[in-house]
């Protein structure tokens, strides 16, 4: 089992920035991928960004956040971060941390991000 705890959500004005953090604990794998999904009211839960544990396997981003969001991780602390810049109202959603170690997938409880003036 893996437990995920997210933090860093909140209310921000359009154009502002936020950093989300996710800490993983429990049966941590050396090969797990971590990342973020988000779900807006009435919409599906969609991928935002992922990052592999190996540096050479890189990162992936949704087209809608490329150039604005940046994902990173600290393998020693089993944490993943999402730096969100130039936030838009359409980025408003609950953001979920994900930990994937095939075939197992674990989700955090979610943190609300609201972009509004």
QUIVEN-V624484 format. One record per run of one state. SS is the DSSP state (a for helix, b for strand, c for the rest). FROM is the first residue (numbers start at 1). TO is the last residue. If there is no record, write none. Layout:
# QUIVEN-V624484
ss from to
SS FROM TO
SS FROM TO
This chain:
# QUIVEN-V624484
ss from to
c 1 1
b 2 7
c 8 9
b 10 12
c 13 17
b 18 26
c 27 32
b 33 39
c 40 44
b 45 51
c 52 54
a 55 57
c 58 58
b 59 61
c 62 68
b 69 74
c 75 78
b 79 84
c 85 88
a 89 91
c 92 92
b 93 101
c 102 103
b 104 107
c 108 110
b 111 115
c 116 117
